[in-house]
Amino acid sequence: MARLAWAVLLLAAWCSATEANRIVGGNPVSIEKHPFVVQVENWKLFAIWTQRCAANILTTRYVVSAASCFRESLAPPQTRRIRAGSTFRNTGGVIHNVERIINHPSFGQNGFDGDISVVRLETPLVYSNSIAQATIIGQGAAIPDNLEVVHAGWGRPSFFGERAEYLTDVTVRTINNAECARRYLNWPRPQTVTSNMICAGFLDGAGDGTCFGDAGGPLLYTNIVVGLSSWGTTCANGTYPDVSTFVGSYTNWIVETAV
């Protein structure tokens, strides 16, 4: 617990002055740029494993991701594993099996609210230039509107595209939560945007953002994990922003759980 607490950045004082599944409009990057990001792989029929989501390293035994990647009835631990230290999707790096999945108790009660999961690994990670601990935002911090943030992941480059074969990232801007909520209430299938979420992208503009395969991946402010890619409509939609779980609403729970 102490080791994790050191990786929590308290930003409260500074800030007071459809399931996202590739990065759209992104650029290829090396895992050494984001060494705390890992792939979450699903077991499929015929013993095939394939990347479905992403996660972020908390300690050598725990990662944090989106609960939508670990729905309890569909994802017993033996059907999930993580691949750490690889730029490339489904190859390279090191494999660690999942021992335990701990979804936030509020997940599933109000749309995508509480879409966060702490996952314990069977064996410890070994830190290196390509495998490192993430820094997460402090409990109760706030993120201002129009702040430059970065999504990273292995998802699709477009709604109909194949998933990326390498890690990519893209810079977007945070969007006012009330405006984001208003837009989603006017969506043909209304969704609830809560204060436990962050919206990001470019309203009525460039189609940069997340897509299928990015869920659980980080939303970063200067390499601090402030959000976890969660949901949206299509991919990098200019009318309906990408929505991430706001980590600052759950930091205390993360620290208490990852022990």
Backbone as CSV, one residue per row, in Angstrom:
resi,resn,N_x,N_y,N_z,CA_x,CA_y,CA_z,C_x,C_y,C_z
1,MET,0.837,-1.201,0.000,0.000,0.000,0.000,0.873,1.253,0.000
2,ALA,1.949,1.240,0.789,2.814,2.417,0.839,3.449,2.689,-0.507
3,ARG,3.895,1.625,-1.177,4.532,1.809,-2.473,3.575,2.451,-3.463
4,LEU,2.306,2.026,-3.413,1.322,2.611,-4.316,1.074,4.067,-3.950
5,ALA,0.999,4.368,-2.683,0.727,5.745,-2.266,1.777,6.703,-2.802
6,TRP,3.020,6.254,-2.895,4.064,7.124,-3.438,3.796,7.490,-4.882
7,ALA,3.037,6.653,-5.591,2.781,6.896,-7.009,1.527,7.720,-7.235
8,VAL,0.901,8.192,-6.169,-0.295,9.016,-6.289,0.117,10.481,-6.235
9,LEU,-0.212,11.217,-7.278,0.138,12.636,-7.317,-1.057,13.460,-6.868
10,LEU,-0.876,14.263,-5.825,-1.968,15.064,-5.284,-2.045,16.387,-6.028
11,LEU,-3.053,16.496,-6.895,-3.189,17.680,-7.732,-4.322,18.593,-7.293
12,ALA,-4.932,18.323,-6.164,-6.126,19.077,-5.792,-5.861,20.573,-5.729
13,ALA,-4.770,20.985,-5.130,-4.494,22.418,-4.998,-4.254,23.054,-6.354
14,TRP,-3.517,22.346,-7.235,-3.246,22.894,-8.568,-4.531,23.037,-9.365
15,CYS,-5.412,22.043,-9.247,-6.601,22.052,-10.084,-7.651,23.022,-9.571
16,SER,-7.617,23.408,-8.324,-8.581,24.381,-7.860,-8.200,25.766,-8.353
17,ALA,-6.784,26.290,-8.381,-6.297,27.604,-8.939,-6.719,27.325,-10.408
18,THR,-20.176,4.005,-25.196,-20.196,2.576,-25.622,-18.860,2.044,-25.356
19,GLU,-18.455,1.844,-24.597,-17.193,1.244,-24.227,-16.166,1.560,-25.303
20,ALA,-15.108,2.235,-24.925,-14.063,2.558,-25.889,-13.266,1.325,-26.211
21,ASN,-13.151,1.034,-27.231,-12.551,-0.272,-27.506,-11.456,-0.153,-28.488
22,ARG,-8.908,1.432,-31.269,-7.625,2.002,-31.410,-7.781,3.463,-31.305
23,ILE,-6.740,3.878,-31.102,-6.664,5.322,-31.080,-6.900,5.841,-32.489
24,VAL,-7.869,6.761,-32.648,-8.161,7.364,-33.948,-7.345,8.640,-34.081
25,GLY,-6.632,8.777,-35.212,-5.829,9.965,-35.439,-4.535,9.978,-34.652
26,GLY,-4.129,8.811,-34.135,-2.946,8.750,-33.290,-1.658,8.500,-34.043
27,ASN,-0.563,8.518,-33.298,0.765,8.272,-33.841,1.380,7.061,-33.153
28,PRO,2.118,6.228,-33.907,2.782,5.087,-33.274,3.856,5.552,-32.299
29,VAL,3.934,4.884,-31.154,4.941,5.215,-30.144,5.525,3.925,-29.584
30,SER,6.680,4.032,-28.969,7.321,2.897,-28.320,6.765,2.716,-26.915
31,ILE,6.748,1.471,-26.440,6.269,1.205,-25.083,7.109,1.951,-24.046
32,GLU,8.362,2.279,-24.379,9.192,3.028,-23.442,8.644,4.428,-23.161
33,LYS,7.795,4.946,-24.044,7.163,6.241,-23.788,6.086,6.124,-22.717
34,HIS,5.362,4.995,-22.720,4.301,4.750,-21.734,4.513,3.363,-21.126
35,PRO,5.581,3.147,-20.360,5.932,1.798,-19.901,4.982,1.217,-18.863
36,PHE,4.066,2.020,-18.365,3.086,1.568,-17.374,1.828,1.004,-18.028
37,VAL,1.716,1.100,-19.354,0.537,0.596,-20.060,0.772,-0.855,-20.472
38,VAL,-0.199,-1.710,-20.217,-0.108,-3.124,-20.589,-1.342,-3.524,-21.384
39,GLN,-1.201,-4.600,-22.134,-2.328,-5.139,-22.886,-3.116,-6.116,-22.016
40,VAL,-4.426,-6.092,-22.126,-5.293,-7.091,-21.504,-5.760,-8.026,-22.609
41,GLU,-5.438,-9.312,-22.468,-5.777,-10.290,-23.494,-6.891,-11.208,-23.015
42,ASN,-7.778,-11.567,-23.938,-8.876,-12.493,-23.682,-8.533,-13.867,-24.220
43,TRP,-8.957,-14.891,-23.497,-8.882,-16.254,-24.012,-10.101,-16.506,-24.882
44,LYS,-9.879,-17.015,-26.082,-10.973,-17.328,-26.994,-10.954,-18.818,-27.304
45,LEU,-11.909,-19.272,-28.080,-11.977,-20.686,-28.446,-10.690,-21.132,-29.118
46,PHE,-10.406,-22.425,-29.002,-9.215,-23.034,-29.603,-7.930,-22.478,-28.986
47,ALA,-8.023,-22.052,-27.726,-6.863,-21.596,-26.960,-6.146,-20.430,-27.614
48,ILE,-6.913,-19.533,-28.226,-6.336,-18.337,-28.839,-6.480,-17.169,-27.869
49,TRP,-5.387,-16.457,-27.658,-5.410,-15.255,-26.843,-5.294,-14.039,-27.741
50,THR,-6.075,-12.996,-27.462,-6.002,-11.782,-28.277,-6.245,-10.543,-27.421
51,GLN,-5.568,-9.450,-27.750,-5.714,-8.201,-27.008,-7.114,-7.644,-27.170
52,ARG,-7.738,-7.273,-26.046,-9.074,-6.685,-26.073,-9.105,-5.304,-25.449
53,CYS,-8.296,-5.108,-24.402,-8.313,-3.856,-23.649,-6.892,-3.477,-23.261
54,ALA,-6.778,-2.478,-22.416,-5.490,-2.069,-21.855,-5.655,-1.884,-20.352
55,ALA,-4.526,-1.799,-19.664,-4.526,-1.550,-18.223,-3.262,-0.774,-17.874
56,ASN,-3.149,-0.400,-16.600,-2.050,0.453,-16.145,-1.457,-0.126,-14.869
57,ILE,-0.137,-0.159,-14.786,0.551,-0.810,-13.680,0.468,0.050,-12.416
58,LEU,-0.066,-0.547,-11.343,-0.113,0.109,-10.037,1.090,-0.279,-9.187
59,THR,1.328,-1.582,-9.079,2.477,-2.140,-8.360,2.938,-3.357,-9.151
60,THR,3.917,-4.075,-8.629,4.382,-5.271,-9.341,3.322,-6.366,-9.381
61,ARG,2.296,-6.282,-8.537,1.253,-7.320,-8.518,-0.130,-6.824,-8.919
62,TYR,-0.304,-5.532,-9.144,-1.636,-5.015,-9.450,-1.617,-4.079,-10.653
63,VAL,-2.696,-4.158,-11.449,-2.938,-3.201,-12.527,-4.348,-2.656,-12.364
64,VAL,-4.617,-1.495,-12.971,-5.953,-0.906,-12.936,-6.449,-0.740,-14.363
65,SER,-7.718,-1.072,-14.577,-8.303,-1.039,-15.918,-9.777,-0.674,-15.795
66,ALA,-10.509,-0.837,-16.886,-11.954,-0.610,-16.886,-12.673,-1.887,-16.467
67,ALA,-13.662,-1.761,-15.594,-14.433,-2.929,-15.172,-15.171,-3.563,-16.341
68,SER,-15.490,-2.759,-17.366,-16.173,-3.306,-18.542,-15.316,-4.334,-19.268
69,CYS,-14.014,-4.358,-18.995,-13.124,-5.381,-19.564,-13.105,-6.644,-18.715
70,PHE,-13.702,-6.581,-17.527,-13.627,-7.694,-16.580,-14.987,-7.962,-15.943
71,ARG,-16.035,-7.963,-16.756,-17.363,-8.254,-16.208,-17.333,-9.638,-15.565
72,GLU,-17.762,-9.732,-14.324,-17.543,-10.947,-13.532,-18.125,-12.200,-14.169
73,SER,-19.326,-12.116,-14.734,-19.947,-13.313,-15.295,-19.277,-13.771,-16.578
74,LEU,-18.587,-12.853,-17.250,-17.978,-13.173,-18.541,-16.468,-13.293,-18.461
75,ALA,-15.872,-12.904,-17.344,-14.412,-12.825,-17.293,-13.842,-13.428,-16.016
76,PRO,-13.971,-14.750,-15.819,-13.246,-15.342,-14.699,-11.751,-15.150,-14.919
77,PRO,-10.960,-15.131,-13.846,-9.540,-14.807,-13.984,-8.799,-15.618,-15.035
78,GLN,-9.156,-16.889,-15.192,-8.409,-17.727,-16.133,-8.661,-17.368,-17.592
79,THR,-9.619,-16.480,-17.861,-9.874,-16.060,-19.247,-9.234,-14.718,-19.571
80,ARG,-8.441,-14.174,-18.643,-7.769,-12.904,-18.873,-6.293,-13.040,-18.490
81,ARG,-5.444,-12.335,-19.224,-4.040,-12.238,-18.857,-3.527,-10.888,-19.341
82,ILE,-2.364,-10.468,-18.863,-1.808,-9.206,-19.340,-0.459,-9.450,-20.009
83,ARG,-0.183,-8.598,-20.997,1.106,-8.617,-21.695,1.778,-7.273,-21.411
84,ALA,2.909,-7.315,-20.741,3.613,-6.098,-20.341,4.907,-5.938,-21.127
85,GLY,5.296,-4.685,-21.350,6.601,-4.402,-21.930,6.713,-4.576,-23.421
86,SER,5.589,-4.548,-24.144,5.641,-4.717,-25.599,4.954,-3.567,-26.315
87,THR,5.612,-3.036,-27.329,5.007,-2.034,-28.202,3.945,-2.663,-29.082
88,PHE,4.140,-3.946,-29.431,3.336,-4.587,-30.465,2.201,-5.420,-29.885
89,ARG,1.066,-5.356,-30.523,-0.133,-6.059,-30.077,0.028,-7.565,-30.252
90,ASN,-0.275,-8.313,-29.208,-0.314,-9.781,-29.224,1.040,-10.450,-29.395
91,THR,2.122,-9.736,-29.236,3.439,-10.359,-29.379,4.463,-9.609,-28.533
92,GLY,5.532,-10.306,-28.138,6.608,-9.682,-27.384,6.264,-9.463,-25.925
93,GLY,7.196,-8.856,-25.209,6.972,-8.569,-23.804,6.915,-9.819,-22.950
94,VAL,6.250,-9.709,-21.813,6.104,-10.832,-20.885,4.634,-11.001,-20.518
95,ILE,4.231,-12.256,-20.330,2.843,-12.595,-20.009,2.701,-12.844,-18.510
96,HIS,1.638,-12.302,-17.936,1.307,-12.564,-16.534,-0.170,-12.932,-16.449
97,ASN,-0.448,-14.067,-15.833,-1.832,-14.494,-15.665,-2.513,-13.698,-14.552
98,VAL,-3.827,-13.645,-14.631,-4.633,-12.917,-13.645,-5.026,-13.853,-12.507
99,GLU,-4.844,-13.389,-11.288,-5.209,-14.171,-10.106,-6.578,-13.770,-9.566
100,ARG,-6.855,-12.469,-9.559,-8.104,-11.981,-8.969,-8.545,-10.703,-9.653
101,ILE,-9.860,-10.562,-9.838,-10.457,-9.376,-10.453,-11.355,-8.699,-9.419
102,ILE,-11.140,-7.412,-9.177,-11.935,-6.679,-8.189,-12.571,-5.481,-8.887
103,ASN,-13.799,-5.647,-9.335,-14.520,-4.536,-9.954,-15.074,-3.612,-8.870
104,HIS,-15.157,-2.319,-9.185,-15.710,-1.384,-8.206,-17.150,-1.776,-7.885
105,PRO,-17.546,-1.737,-6.613,-18.895,-2.200,-6.238,-20.035,-1.435,-6.890
106,SER,-19.794,-0.205,-7.350,-20.874,0.565,-7.976,-21.038,0.255,-9.458
107,PHE,-20.117,-0.498,-10.045,-20.188,-0.747,-11.485,-21.445,-1.541,-11.827
108,GLY,-22.154,-1.074,-12.861,-23.362,-1.747,-13.312,-24.636,-1.199,-12.712
109,GLN,-24.532,-0.268,-11.772,-25.727,0.275,-11.130,-26.276,1.507,-11.837
110,ASN,-25.404,2.217,-12.567,-25.836,3.447,-13.241,-25.026,3.613,-14.520
111,GLY,-25.406,2.884,-15.547,-24.688,2.950,-16.809,-23.235,2.539,-16.641
112,PHE,-22.309,3.403,-17.098,-20.882,3.106,-17.000,-20.231,3.744,-15.773
113,ASP,-21.022,4.262,-14.852,-20.446,4.811,-13.629,-19.738,3.691,-12.867
114,GLY,-18.593,3.994,-12.280,-17.843,2.972,-11.552,-17.117,1.995,-12.447
115,ASP,-16.847,2.394,-13.693,-16.195,1.494,-14.656,-14.691,1.445,-14.388
116,ILE,-14.336,0.753,-13.317,-12.932,0.651,-12.916,-12.710,-0.671,-12.190
117,SER,-11.580,-1.293,-12.446,-11.275,-2.598,-11.867,-9.810,-2.649,-11.456
118,VAL,-9.552,-3.166,-10.275,-8.190,-3.451,-9.824,-7.965,-4.950,-9.984
119,VAL,-6.883,-5.310,-10.643,-6.629,-6.700,-11.020,-5.306,-7.163,-10.414
120,ARG,-5.351,-8.279,-9.701,-4.140,-8.849,-9.102,-3.553,-9.902,-10.036
121,LEU,-2.249,-9.866,-10.204,-1.546,-10.808,-11.066,-1.022,-11.990,-10.251
122,GLU,-0.905,-13.153,-10.914,-0.402,-14.339,-10.228,1.066,-14.203,-9.851
123,THR,1.834,-13.542,-10.694,3.272,-13.403,-10.477,3.668,-11.936,-10.606
124,PRO,4.712,-11.508,-9.899,5.076,-10.085,-9.924,5.755,-9.659,-11.215
125,LEU,5.461,-8.449,-11.621,6.165,-7.825,-12.732,7.589,-7.478,-12.305
126,VAL,8.477,-7.430,-13.282,9.847,-6.980,-13.049,10.027,-5.662,-13.794
127,TYR,10.280,-4.594,-13.059,10.379,-3.277,-13.682,11.627,-3.157,-14.558
128,SER,11.478,-2.373,-15.635,12.556,-2.151,-16.598,12.241,-0.867,-17.355
129,ASN,12.967,-0.603,-18.431,12.676,0.575,-19.256,11.319,0.476,-19.934
130,SER,10.800,-0.746,-20.085,9.526,-0.948,-20.777,8.400,-1.400,-19.851
131,ILE,8.695,-1.579,-18.574,7.685,-1.973,-17.580,7.906,-1.115,-16.341
132,ALA,6.954,-0.255,-16.031,7.147,0.681,-14.924,5.813,1.016,-14.270
133,GLN,5.886,1.538,-13.066,4.704,1.914,-12.293,4.099,3.208,-12.819
134,ALA,2.776,3.243,-12.861,2.065,4.460,-13.257,1.963,5.420,-12.074
135,THR,1.787,6.690,-12.380,1.429,7.700,-11.381,-0.031,8.058,-11.600
136,ILE,-0.840,7.978,-10.547,-2.263,8.270,-10.687,-2.611,9.555,-9.941
137,ILE,-3.652,10.204,-10.398,-4.090,11.470,-9.820,-4.632,11.249,-8.409
138,GLY,-4.511,12.265,-7.550,-4.964,12.160,-6.173,-6.480,12.224,-6.037
139,GLN,-6.989,11.644,-4.955,-8.416,11.659,-4.660,-8.917,13.093,-4.527
140,GLY,-10.045,13.387,-5.170,-10.681,14.684,-5.030,-10.119,15.780,-5.896
141,ALA,-9.095,15.476,-6.684,-8.558,16.481,-7.599,-9.596,16.800,-8.668
142,ALA,-9.424,17.924,-9.328,-10.320,18.316,-10.413,-9.499,18.567,-11.661
143,ILE,-10.110,18.331,-12.798,-9.443,18.550,-14.081,-10.162,19.686,-14.802
144,PRO,-9.468,20.752,-15.166,-10.121,21.876,-15.843,-10.527,21.539,-17.266
145,ASP,-11.459,22.303,-17.794,-11.877,22.148,-19.190,-10.761,22.595,-20.128
146,ASN,-10.769,22.033,-21.333,-9.861,22.434,-22.409,-8.389,22.171,-22.082
147,LEU,-8.138,21.182,-21.231,-6.773,20.795,-20.882,-6.265,19.762,-21.884
148,GLU,-5.027,19.915,-22.361,-4.444,18.920,-23.263,-4.154,17.637,-22.494
149,VAL,-4.707,16.534,-22.989,-4.504,15.221,-22.392,-4.224,14.224,-23.512
150,VAL,-3.748,13.046,-23.146,-3.319,12.057,-24.141,-3.977,10.716,-23.868
151,HIS,-4.590,10.123,-24.903,-5.054,8.741,-24.861,-3.963,7.845,-25.425
152,ALA,-3.795,6.639,-24.873,-2.844,5.664,-25.413,-3.494,4.288,-25.437
153,GLY,-3.194,3.502,-26.489,-3.760,2.162,-26.570,-3.465,1.467,-27.879
154,TRP,-4.059,0.271,-28.015,-3.849,-0.585,-29.189,-5.142,-0.776,-29.983
155,GLY,-6.114,0.119,-29.831,-7.410,-0.057,-30.475,-7.405,0.256,-31.961
156,ARG,-8.581,0.238,-32.552,-8.724,0.467,-33.996,-8.435,1.915,-34.373
157,PRO,-7.937,2.142,-35.619,-7.734,3.510,-36.088,-9.005,4.139,-36.639
158,SER,-10.058,3.323,-36.833,-11.339,3.823,-37.327,-12.408,2.798,-36.985
159,PHE,-13.670,3.192,-37.110,-14.780,2.318,-36.723,-14.748,0.991,-37.465
160,PHE,-14.414,1.024,-38.760,-14.409,-0.196,-39.563,-13.003,-0.760,-39.771
161,GLY,-11.993,-0.165,-39.144,-10.618,-0.591,-39.364,-10.224,-1.795,-38.522
162,GLU,-9.104,-2.416,-38.895,-8.519,-3.477,-38.091,-7.812,-2.842,-36.893
163,ARG,-7.637,-3.601,-35.847,-6.958,-3.062,-34.676,-5.485,-2.814,-34.976
164,ALA,-4.925,-1.828,-34.277,-3.527,-1.458,-34.495,-2.620,-2.607,-34.089
165,GLU,-1.494,-2.730,-34.772,-0.514,-3.752,-34.426,0.573,-3.190,-33.519
166,TYR,0.424,-1.938,-33.102,1.433,-1.284,-32.270,0.741,-0.243,-31.392
167,LEU,1.419,0.149,-30.353,0.898,1.160,-29.439,0.843,2.521,-30.129
168,THR,-0.245,3.238,-29.925,-0.372,4.595,-30.460,-0.868,5.526,-29.353
169,ASP,-0.643,6.823,-29.550,-1.260,7.794,-28.651,-1.739,9.000,-29.442
170,VAL,-2.618,9.778,-28.845,-3.182,10.947,-29.505,-3.478,12.016,-28.459
171,THR,-3.242,13.268,-28.822,-3.524,14.388,-27.925,-4.907,14.958,-28.216
172,VAL,-5.711,15.102,-27.168,-7.055,15.676,-27.273,-7.206,16.710,-26.153
173,ARG,-8.408,17.241,-25.990,-8.652,18.220,-24.922,-9.867,17.811,-24.090
174,THR,-9.794,18.109,-22.808,-10.933,17.817,-21.946,-12.110,18.718,-22.310
175,ILE,-13.297,18.194,-22.114,-14.531,18.874,-22.507,-15.409,19.067,-21.271
176,ASN,-16.046,20.196,-21.184,-16.915,20.505,-20.055,-17.888,19.365,-19.785
177,ASN,-17.928,18.924,-18.524,-18.728,17.763,-18.171,-20.215,18.000,-18.398
178,ALA,-20.704,19.192,-18.071,-22.128,19.490,-18.247,-22.512,19.480,-19.718
179,GLU,-21.638,20.026,-20.581,-21.911,20.017,-22.019,-21.889,18.593,-22.558
180,CYS,-20.946,17.805,-22.087,-20.870,16.403,-22.501,-22.132,15.655,-22.073
181,ALA,-22.567,15.882,-20.834,-23.777,15.227,-20.334,-25.000,15.636,-21.137
182,ARG,-25.094,16.928,-21.482,-26.235,17.416,-22.262,-26.305,16.718,-23.611
183,ARG,-25.158,16.564,-24.255,-25.140,15.925,-25.572,-25.569,14.462,-25.489
184,TYR,-25.098,13.767,-24.468,-25.452,12.350,-24.369,-26.908,12.141,-23.960
185,LEU,-27.502,13.091,-23.267,-28.929,12.981,-22.968,-29.771,13.184,-24.219
186,ASN,-29.213,13.882,-25.221,-29.911,14.095,-26.492,-29.553,13.056,-27.544
187,TRP,-28.715,12.095,-27.181,-28.362,11.003,-28.087,-29.591,10.122,-28.273
188,PRO,-29.763,9.487,-29.456,-30.928,8.609,-29.659,-31.081,7.531,-28.586
189,ARG,-29.950,7.079,-28.014,-29.999,6.146,-26.882,-29.338,6.844,-25.690
190,PRO,-30.080,7.670,-24.970,-29.488,8.529,-23.936,-28.630,7.759,-22.931
191,GLN,-27.493,8.361,-22.592,-26.581,7.811,-21.598,-26.300,8.875,-20.540
192,THR,-25.975,8.426,-19.344,-25.713,9.336,-18.236,-24.219,9.581,-18.091
193,VAL,-23.822,10.845,-18.128,-22.450,11.253,-17.831,-22.443,11.798,-16.409
194,THR,-21.661,11.183,-15.535,-21.634,11.580,-14.128,-20.362,12.363,-13.798
195,SER,-20.282,12.843,-12.574,-19.089,13.570,-12.119,-17.893,12.648,-11.946
196,ASN,-18.117,11.339,-12.045,-17.033,10.359,-11.955,-16.451,10.036,-13.323
197,MET,-16.730,10.875,-14.304,-16.272,10.662,-15.675,-15.588,11.916,-16.205
198,ILE,-14.714,11.734,-17.194,-14.079,12.837,-17.920,-14.382,12.656,-19.394
199,CYS,-14.814,13.713,-20.048,-15.026,13.693,-21.496,-13.853,14.387,-22.176
200,ALA,-13.446,13.854,-23.333,-12.304,14.443,-24.042,-12.443,14.198,-25.532
201,GLY,-11.855,15.088,-26.315,-11.894,14.996,-27.772,-11.842,16.395,-28.352
202,PHE,-12.533,16.574,-29.485,-12.648,17.889,-30.119,-14.094,18.056,-30.561
203,LEU,-14.860,18.871,-29.858,-16.271,19.033,-30.176,-16.451,19.612,-31.571
204,ASP,-17.294,18.938,-32.355,-17.658,19.409,-33.695,-16.419,19.659,-34.554
205,GLY,-15.371,18.883,-34.300,-14.121,19.104,-35.025,-13.431,17.820,-35.397
206,ALA,-12.087,17.811,-35.255,-11.251,16.699,-35.711,-11.659,15.389,-35.059
207,GLY,-11.627,14.314,-35.834,-11.985,12.996,-35.344,-10.805,12.274,-34.729
208,ASP,-10.304,12.775,-33.610,-9.201,12.144,-32.895,-9.723,11.629,-31.567
209,GLY,-9.315,10.404,-31.197,-9.771,9.868,-29.922,-9.651,8.371,-29.852
210,THR,-10.559,7.746,-29.102,-10.481,6.309,-28.863,-11.437,5.537,-29.761
211,CYS,-11.203,4.210,-29.815,-12.062,3.329,-30.599,-12.022,1.943,-29.959
212,PHE,-12.569,0.952,-30.642,-12.661,-0.400,-30.100,-11.270,-0.966,-29.801
213,GLY,-11.050,-1.413,-28.570,-9.772,-1.962,-28.147,-9.005,-1.075,-27.196
214,ASP,-9.494,0.148,-26.955,-8.790,1.098,-26.095,-9.289,1.110,-24.654
215,ALA,-10.386,0.428,-24.357,-10.962,0.478,-23.011,-9.924,0.093,-21.961
216,GLY,-9.926,0.824,-20.863,-8.980,0.570,-19.786,-7.658,1.282,-19.937
217,GLY,-7.379,1.776,-21.149,-6.135,2.499,-21.384,-6.158,3.862,-20.722
218,PRO,-4.995,4.487,-20.554,-4.924,5.723,-19.782,-5.342,6.961,-20.554
219,LEU,-5.926,7.899,-19.826,-6.029,9.288,-20.250,-5.014,10.024,-19.390
220,LEU,-4.028,10.643,-20.029,-2.854,11.159,-19.332,-2.777,12.677,-19.367
221,TYR,-2.408,13.246,-18.237,-1.985,14.643,-18.203,-0.542,14.638,-17.717
222,THR,0.379,15.039,-18.577,1.822,15.014,-18.278,2.238,13.706,-17.609
223,ASN,1.837,12.595,-18.218,2.186,11.248,-17.755,1.545,10.855,-16.430
224,ILE,0.570,11.601,-15.967,-0.223,11.213,-14.802,-1.526,10.607,-15.313
225,VAL,-1.884,9.433,-14.807,-3.131,8.793,-15.225,-4.292,9.494,-14.524
226,VAL,-5.068,10.258,-15.300,-6.226,10.961,-14.742,-7.530,10.261,-15.112
227,GLY,-7.501,9.426,-16.151,-8.704,8.731,-16.582,-8.385,7.378,-17.180
228,LEU,-9.434,6.548,-17.309,-9.345,5.244,-17.960,-10.394,5.206,-19.057
229,SER,-9.970,4.964,-20.275,-10.899,4.947,-21.402,-12.059,4.005,-21.109
230,SER,-13.289,4.494,-21.295,-14.458,3.737,-20.853,-15.487,3.509,-21.958
231,TRP,-16.096,4.581,-22.498,-17.178,4.369,-23.452,-17.339,5.578,-24.364
232,GLY,-18.211,5.414,-25.366,-18.518,6.471,-26.324,-19.583,5.974,-27.283
233,THR,-19.762,6.668,-28.393,-20.758,6.245,-29.377,-20.086,5.393,-30.439
234,THR,-19.537,6.027,-31.469,-18.812,5.276,-32.495,-17.336,5.337,-32.145
235,CYS,-16.539,6.099,-32.885,-15.114,6.247,-32.587,-14.710,7.690,-32.847
236,ALA,-14.145,8.352,-31.825,-13.677,9.733,-31.976,-14.738,10.611,-32.629
237,ASN,-15.944,10.548,-32.087,-17.087,11.262,-32.641,-17.051,12.730,-32.209
238,GLY,-17.136,13.658,-33.163,-17.054,15.078,-32.853,-18.273,15.621,-32.132
239,THR,-19.404,14.929,-32.241,-20.624,15.372,-31.564,-20.724,14.799,-30.160
240,TYR,-20.350,13.532,-30.023,-20.419,12.848,-28.734,-19.005,12.467,-28.303
241,PRO,-18.439,13.156,-27.323,-17.035,12.938,-26.945,-16.785,11.543,-26.370
242,ASP,-15.518,11.134,-26.411,-15.110,9.920,-25.712,-15.206,10.167,-24.210
243,VAL,-15.620,9.144,-23.486,-15.805,9.280,-22.040,-14.870,8.315,-21.311
244,SER,-14.161,8.830,-20.331,-13.251,8.032,-19.506,-13.715,8.048,-18.053
245,THR,-13.410,6.987,-17.334,-13.595,6.984,-15.886,-12.608,7.964,-15.262
246,PHE,-13.080,8.849,-14.382,-12.197,9.800,-13.706,-11.530,9.104,-12.525
247,VAL,-10.239,8.867,-12.637,-9.507,8.130,-11.606,-9.552,8.847,-10.261
248,GLY,-9.577,10.192,-10.276,-9.589,10.955,-9.035,-10.800,10.713,-8.150
249,SER,-11.847,10.116,-8.707,-13.014,9.747,-7.892,-12.801,8.432,-7.147
250,TYR,-11.757,7.696,-7.520,-11.580,6.337,-7.006,-10.186,6.076,-6.434
251,THR,-9.352,7.106,-6.322,-7.968,6.882,-5.898,-7.884,6.197,-4.539
252,ASN,-8.663,6.643,-3.571,-8.615,6.010,-2.245,-8.991,4.536,-2.335
253,TRP,-10.022,4.223,-3.104,-10.430,2.826,-3.272,-9.325,2.020,-3.942
254,ILE,-8.677,2.590,-4.946,-7.580,1.897,-5.631,-6.465,1.560,-4.644
255,VAL,-6.045,2.552,-3.854,-4.944,2.350,-2.911,-5.315,1.310,-1.857
256,GLU,-6.560,1.352,-1.372,-7.002,0.389,-0.362,-7.132,-1.019,-0.930
257,THR,-7.443,-1.119,-2.221,-7.695,-2.417,-2.845,-6.418,-3.090,-3.318
258,ALA,-5.468,-2.305,-3.785,-4.243,-2.868,-4.369,-3.214,-3.159,-3.287
259,VAL,-3.588,-4.017,-2.340,-2.675,-4.386,-1.249,-2.645,-5.904,-1.100
